[in-house]
Amino acid sequence: MKLIYLLSLGLALGAEPVSVRFNETQTVFQNPGQGWMCGPGSRTTRFPCSVVYIRFQWMEAEPEEGHFNWDVLDKPIAAARARGASIAFRVMTTSAHSRGYYCSPKWLFDAGCKSFDYEVGGDDPTSGGIRIKRIEPDYADPIYLAKHANFIRELGKRYDGNPNVEFLDIGSYGVWGEWHTKHPVAWEVRRQIIDMYLDAFKRTPLAMMSDDAQAMAYALPKGAGYRRDGVGSPSHEQTWIGSKKYKDVPGFADAWQRSPAIFEWYGDYAYMQRRQWSFDNAVKFMLNNHVTLINDNVGKLPDAQMEQLVDLARKSGYRFVLREASHASEVRPGGSLQLKMRWSNVGVSKMYRAFPLEVYLLDASGKTVATLHAAADARKWLPGDHDVVEKLEIPRGVKKGDYTLALALVDGAGKPAVALAIDAKETDRVYRISTLKIR
């Protein structure tokens, strides 16, 4: 009886296993949360645009106190979604590119908020726009702190956890919200500005601007990532992890393992060439620092440099390759299928949002007859190789026959969302990997 019982389990016990291998492809993808960021007005970009990045002035979003113009974000969200992208943004209270005197709303100063006038601009495009008189709030003024905290609170109520918002910068302080100003305030005040964001955004990732090392030391341990504007400048590249300025920032070197690292060029390629700055070093700096997303402000490049830029776009963030997969060739309805896989993350960073792994049984017409939920968490796949073993339960109701085994990394709605760098047959980001007999 024991022998008969074992035979009744089906041929899977003695059948030859299925083993397949895949080659890595070199395509640059539009994958969620990694790669290339473009501006809101760019209809086409040199690479697929994963994130549309915007900066807006406080006065645009709250033209009258307590009356909010959320079109500054809702319209870009809708436009980005139409092109398969998310958005990221920064709030500015001071902008050297503002068209007029104000960046923070006029009503703030009418309410008595102290301020400073300033003039910047000229021939250097990185110093500001047209040289006109502009106004910067006194960030230590209680009126500024109270009214801006209310704005950030309302911003969080509307957008925290929105799946179409990839991240937002902790801005609001300094020129362009970059945390540098000629009118600095005490740490206690700067901490209050950071806390506005930490209190309002519990689910959407935050990026701390890196100009203020003390702010970095406070925000990174609380889960924020970081953003470095100014890549290309040798002084910026040298003043970084391990330097005197950042020696007291805990966990700086490993922060990318928890939260995204975002970079922006100091100026376009022509500007860097005039300064005799090394484009090669700038690319290496981003790759060595586990870049997740890159703001596309590098401008036109000569053909000789494009290969490096393509490589940067390809490797930024995560990039998953299924190297090989193996399993029994046959399984019975109601049985278990052990699926062994070797995955590689050939990017320089990681995945920060959850995209569960789903395995599908497809019939001869390509219809999904069963969806098998895997336990793997791709957020744990740091750069390198990862062996994954899944025990998948085959539903009892599946009819006997020949099936295709396919897989995908899916979003919160169960829609396949992540492109894999493999040469498997693919339809809408569902990858057919092998065949399976149900007996």
Residue pairs with C-beta under 8 A, 6 or more apart in sequence:
6 13
9 332
9 335
10 330
10 331
10 332
10 335
10 439
11 330
11 439
12 328
12 329
12 330
12 331
12 332
12 335
12 439
15 328
15 329
15 330
16 329
17 326
17 327
17 328
17 329
18 326
18 327
18 328
18 329
18 434
18 435
18 436
19 324
19 325
19 326
20 324
20 325
20 326
20 433
20 434
21 323
21 324
22 321
22 322
22 323
22 324
22 422
22 423
22 424
22 433
23 422
23 423
24 321
24 344
24 346
24 421
24 422
24 423
25 421
25 422
25 423
26 314
26 421
27 419
27 421
28 35
28 36
28 47
28 48
28 310
28 313
28 314
29 35
29 48
29 319
29 419
29 421
30 48
30 49
30 50
30 84
30 85
30 419
31 50
31 317
31 318
31 319
31 418
31 419
32 50
32 86
32 166
32 353
32 355
32 411
32 417
32 418
33 50
33 51
33 86
33 166
33 260
33 292
33 293
33 317
33 351
33 352
33 353
34 50
34 292
34 293
34 316
34 317
34 318
34 319
34 347
34 349
34 351
35 47
35 48
35 50
35 51
35 293
35 294
35 313
35 316
35 317
36 45
36 46
36 47
36 48
36 49
36 50
36 51
36 293
36 294
36 296
36 313
36 316
37 49
37 50
37 51
37 52
37 53
37 88
37 262
37 293
37 294
37 295
37 296
38 45
38 49
38 51
38 52
38 53
38 85
38 296
39 52
39 53
39 54
39 296
40 52
40 53
40 54
40 76
40 79
40 80
42 49
42 296
45 296
46 296
46 309
47 296
47 310
47 313
49 83
49 85
49 296
50 85
50 86
50 166
50 293
51 80
51 85
51 86
51 87
51 88
51 166
51 293
52 76
52 79
52 80
52 83
52 85
52 86
52 87
52 88
53 87
53 88
53 89
53 295
54 72
54 73
54 76
54 87
54 88
54 89
54 90
55 89
55 90
55 91
55 92
55 95
55 171
55 176
55 177
56 72
56 73
56 89
56 90
56 91
56 92
57 92
57 93
57 95
57 98
57 102
57 103
57 104
58 91
58 92
58 93
58 103
58 104
58 105
58 108
58 148
58 151
58 172
59 102
59 103
59 104
59 105
59 106
60 69
60 72
61 68
61 69
61 70
61 72
61 73
61 91
61 151
61 155
62 68
62 69
62 105
62 151
63 69
63 105
64 105
64 107
65 105
65 107
65 108
65 111
65 147
68 154
70 158
73 87
73 89
73 159
76 87
76 89
77 87
77 162
77 164
77 165
80 86
80 87
80 164
81 164
86 163
86 164
86 165
86 166
87 164
87 165
87 166
88 165
88 166
88 167
88 168
88 169
88 262
88 293
89 165
89 168
89 169
90 168
90 169
90 171
90 176
90 177
91 151
91 152
91 155
91 168
91 169
91 171
91 172
91 177
92 103
92 171
92 172
92 176
92 177
93 103
93 104
93 136
93 137
93 139
93 144
93 148
93 171
93 172
93 173
93 177
94 103
94 104
94 134
94 135
94 136
94 137
94 174
94 175
94 176
94 177
94 181
95 103
95 134
95 175
95 176
96 120
96 121
96 127
96 128
96 129
96 134
96 175
96 176
97 128
97 129
97 176
98 129
98 134
100 132
100 134
101 132
101 133
101 134
101 135
102 134
102 135
103 134
103 135
103 136
104 113
104 135
104 137
104 144
104 148
108 137
108 143
108 144
108 147
109 115
109 135
109 137
111 143
111 147
112 143
113 137
113 138
113 141
113 143
113 144
113 147
114 137
114 138
114 141
114 143
114 144
115 135
115 136
115 137
115 138
116 135
116 136
116 138
116 182
116 183
117 133
117 134
117 135
117 136
118 133
118 134
118 135
118 136
118 182
119 131
119 132
119 133
119 134
120 127
120 128
120 131
120 134
120 175
121 127
121 128
121 129
121 130
121 131
121 132
122 128
122 131
125 267
125 271
126 266
126 267
126 271
128 175
136 175
136 181
136 183
137 144
138 144
138 183
138 185
139 145
139 173
139 181
139 183
139 185
139 189
139 190
139 193
140 185
140 186
140 189
145 189
145 192
145 193
148 172
148 193
148 196
149 192
149 196
152 172
152 196
152 197
152 200
153 196
153 199
153 200
155 200
156 197
156 199
156 200
156 201
157 200
159 165
159 168
159 201
159 204
160 200
160 201
160 202
160 203
160 204
161 202
161 203
161 204
162 204
163 411
163 412
165 204
166 205
166 293
167 204
167 205
167 206
167 207
167 225
167 260
167 262
168 197
168 201
168 204
168 205
168 206
168 207
169 177
169 206
169 207
169 208
169 209
169 227
170 193
170 194
170 197
170 206
170 207
170 208
170 209
170 215
170 219
170 224
171 177
171 178
171 209
172 193
172 196
172 197
173 179
173 181
173 190
173 193
174 180
174 181
174 209
174 211
175 181
177 209
178 209
178 211
178 229
179 209
179 210
179 211
179 212
179 215
180 211
180 212
187 214
190 212
190 214
190 215
191 215
191 218
194 208
194 215
194 218
194 219
197 206
198 206
198 219
198 222
198 224
205 224
205 225
205 259
205 260
205 352
206 219
206 223
206 224
206 225
206 259
207 224
207 225
207 226
207 227
207 259
207 260
207 262
208 215
208 216
208 219
208 220
208 224
208 225
208 226
208 227
209 215
209 226
209 227
209 229
210 216
210 226
210 227
210 228
210 229
211 229
213 245
213 246
213 248
213 249
214 248
216 226
216 246
216 249
216 252
217 248
217 249
217 250
220 226
220 249
220 250
220 251
220 252
220 255
220 259
221 250
221 251
223 258
223 259
224 259
225 255
225 256
225 258
225 259
225 260
225 261
225 262
225 292
226 255
226 259
226 261
226 262
227 261
227 262
227 263
227 264
228 236
228 261
228 262
228 263
228 264
228 289
229 263
229 264
229 266
229 295
230 236
230 264
230 266
231 237
231 263
231 264
231 265
231 266
231 282
231 285
231 286
232 265
232 266
232 267
232 272
232 277
232 279
232 282
233 266
233 275
233 277
234 277
234 278
234 281
236 266
237 281
237 282
237 285
239 245
239 246
240 246
240 285
240 289
241 252
241 253
241 289
242 253
246 252
255 261
256 289
256 290
256 292
256 349
256 350
257 350
257 382
259 352
260 292
260 293
260 349
260 352
261 289
261 290
261 291
261 292
261 349
262 291
262 292
262 293
262 294
262 295
263 286
263 289
263 291
263 293
263 294
263 295
264 294
264 295
264 297
265 272
265 282
265 295
265 297
265 298
266 272
266 277
267 275
267 297
268 297
268 298
268 299
268 300
269 279
269 298
269 299
269 300
269 301
269 302
269 305
270 299
270 300
271 299
272 279
272 282
273 279
279 305
279 308
280 308
283 308
283 309
283 311
283 312
286 294
286 312
286 316
287 312
287 315
287 316
287 348
288 348
290 348
290 349
290 383
291 312
291 316
291 317
291 348
291 349
292 316
292 317
292 349
292 352
293 316
293 317
294 312
294 313
294 316
298 309
301 309
315 346
315 347
315 348
316 347
316 348
316 349
317 347
317 348
317 349
317 350
317 351
318 345
318 347
318 349
318 350
318 351
318 378
318 381
319 345
319 346
319 347
319 421
320 343
320 344
320 345
320 346
320 347
320 378
320 381
320 409
320 418
320 420
320 421
321 343
321 344
321 345
321 346
321 420
321 421
321 422
322 341
322 342
322 343
322 407
322 420
322 422
322 424
322 431
322 433
323 342
323 343
323 344
323 385
324 341
324 342
325 339
325 340
325 341
325 342
325 433
325 434
326 339
326 340
326 341
327 337
327 338
327 339
327 340
327 405
327 434
327 436
328 337
328 338
329 435
329 436
329 437
330 436
330 437
330 438
330 439
331 337
331 394
331 436
331 437
331 438
331 439
332 394
332 438
332 439
333 394
333 395
333 396
333 397
333 398
333 399
333 400
333 438
334 393
334 394
334 395
334 396
335 393
335 394
336 391
336 392
336 393
336 394
337 372
337 391
337 392
337 393
337 394
337 436
338 389
338 390
338 391
338 392
339 359
339 374
339 389
339 390
339 391
339 392
339 405
340 387
340 388
340 389
341 387
341 388
341 389
341 390
342 385
342 386
342 387
342 388
343 381
343 385
343 386
343 388
344 384
344 385
344 386
345 381
345 382
345 383
345 384
345 386
346 383
346 421
347 383
348 383
349 383
350 379
350 381
350 382
350 383
351 378
351 379
351 381
352 379
353 379
354 377
354 379
354 412
355 378
355 409
355 410
355 411
355 417
355 418
356 373
356 374
356 377
356 409
356 410
357 374
357 376
357 378
357 390
357 407
357 408
357 409
357 410
358 371
358 372
358 373
358 374
358 407
358 408
358 409
358 410
358 414
358 416
359 371
359 372
359 373
359 374
359 390
359 392
359 405
359 406
359 407
360 368
360 370
360 371
360 372
360 405
360 406
360 407
360 408
360 430
361 368
361 369
361 370
361 372
361 394
361 398
361 403
361 404
361 405
361 436
361 438
362 368
362 369
362 403
362 404
362 405
362 406
362 432
363 369
363 401
363 403
363 404
364 401
364 402
366 404
366 427
369 398
369 399
369 403
370 394
370 395
370 398
372 392
372 393
372 394
374 390
374 392
374 407
375 390
376 388
376 390
378 409
378 418
380 386
394 438
398 438
399 438
400 438
400 439
401 437
401 438
402 435
402 436
402 437
402 438
403 435
403 436
403 437
403 438
404 432
404 434
404 435
404 436
405 432
405 433
405 434
405 435
405 436
406 430
406 431
406 432
406 433
407 430
407 431
407 433
408 416
408 417
408 418
408 429
408 430
408 431
409 416
409 417
409 418
409 420
409 429
410 416
410 417
411 417
416 428
416 429
416 430
417 429
418 429
419 429
420 426
420 429
420 431
422 431
424 431
424 432
424 433
425 431
425 432
426 432
